């Protein structure tokens, strides 16, 4: 049998690299001793890299560029001029490049540092807000008694359009002194941007009200603190090493004259060198070659050969043999289907996937190391704060909305897979032009998302302008389909949804909804088709087109019923009264779906069982829960399983009470599920202990 192609290619690379590998460690240490010099920024080392310093000598996100003796750094797609670097206190002073020449840049971006190694230095930094496309300030002053904190207006020309703007030194959403007229005026502006400045500049901005002072304040920039294994680096440098970052393991690495070590170049307490070279040499083997660049691959192999030569020829042969065996195992495993890996039935990004008929987006795993597109949305913003993509950019990202990249169709629009210019995968929702409520739903999502930051809620990256050719929303892309797909849809035969995973899905979904309710938001369309799963089967609740902000102190609001048949709260449907308990009812249906792997509505079932909520309640009343439970869960044969499934079914029945006052809150639901999950974990530990004891008795 012919060896796998990957085996042959990697073996060839190993052999070709062997002769020139002996000085790899010295070369790496020498490269990392190089310092960055650009303009006023001199003699800068770790965690920064760029120019003469290789990427492996710095930390992700710290690349410096030198443009005409002006040092620059790009963070979350925004480029900043570097004004000062203090490595001893981990402080970086930067200024927005797009605001250095004009306060009216072409593209309006918020400064965002979420999921980056940087954070505002709150001791010296405050936010100001710039508003664009507003009515003249004189009109506001004539109709408002509280204009303190707003400058005189300034005029802008953006994309050949003359607009009026002004800035605010306090957050209007958090300041009670602003009257209703002024709040509405600010809300009517087309755009707003939040930008940090040095706090020492704010008094001058408030006193002068001049756009000239605004330009000066923006040019002085603001301070960021960073965190990048700095204490570990100091230990490495104190021991005579050079700090770096392993591009394969994503861990800190200390380059020493005789090898690479995880912390420093010192001896162990036993007086022996830390023997980490072999660990570094083998940890990369299971990784796919597709994610390893040629230069990184070369660097790793060079390190192996240099290490081996210093330890003896016999060890060299052993190391190479270990590499070849590992590659052989890797190539063999790659050709075998694995339970935890996407198979041909899982949705894959690009054109190889068929169309999905699910009613939601397939949205993506957030990868914090990507340097762009993870934009913040200004809190309490209605029209602004969200990053505005150009229509052309999204058209290009989706290959002109190629039907082959269509992920699904829902009640409000079609969702396409896209790839941004920075290489990030996204899901782009294109709202139907025939949907007369599309603008309301579009603005609804933009208003909702700034209020919700939660690991189990999907993230909105941005949108198009309301003046754009079409209304588009851009989300993170989640690759593993929906809960509905895995329960009874196109992925139902995968067998991945074991009971522990289903229970985990229930807990994480409840956690997300409890967070929404704590933020005064009702989802209003809770269903398994709106619960997305990543490759680790972690939950991302999506689709907030029908969601409602809920006024404080109000038990319900009157509104026309909306939602998906089979999930809609009957009290909401009959009385037009929407409350948090409406989501609880829908969630109860989701619990029955997780237990039964049946659809919420199925006209092929007996007429009394068409609605899953009715079917589930009937089986519980008649003590026939076994007729509802998915046979693959081995409900009848496993006592522990039966106990947990029954507990979840009873919780579902509480959620599905006809009167909303009889239903638990989502927080109560969450705590109940956490208790059930804790019992499951306890049983699993007890089972493992029993197995261990039986093995000891046998031996």
Secondary structure, DSSP 8 states (H G I E B T S, - for coil): ----HHHHHHHHHHHHHHTT-TTHHHHHHHHHT--EEETTEEEE-TT-BBTTB-GGGS-TT-BEEEETTEEEEEETTEEEEEEEEETTTTEEEEEEGGGSS-SS-SS------TTSSEEE-TTTEEEEEEEES---HHHHHHH-S--TTB---EEEEETTEEEEEEEESS-GGG-TTS-HHHHHHHHHSSEEEEEEEEGGGHHHHHHH--HHHHHHHHHH-EEEEE-SSHHHHHHHHHTT-EEEE-TTT--EEEEETTEEESS-S-B-TTS-B---HHHHHHHTTTS-GGGS-HHHHHHHHHHHHHHHHHH-HHHHHHHHHHHHHHHHHHHHHHTS--TTS--TTS--SSTTS-----SS--BB---TT--S------TT-SSSSS-EE-HHHHHHHTTTT-GGGEEEE-SSEEEEEEE-TTS-EEEEEEE-TT-TTHHHHHHHHHHHHTT---TTB--EEEEE-TTSSS-EEEEEB--S-BHHHHHHSTTGGG----HHHHHHHHHHHHHHHHHHHHTTEE-S---GGGEEE-TT--EEE---TT-EE--TT-S-EE----S-TTTS-HHHHHH-EE-HHHHHHHHHHHHHHHHH---SB-TTS-GGGSBHHHHHHHHHHTT-GGGTS-GGG-TTT-HHHHHHHHHHHHHHHHHT-SSGGGS--HHHHHHHHHHHHHHHHHHHHHHHHHHHHHHHHH-
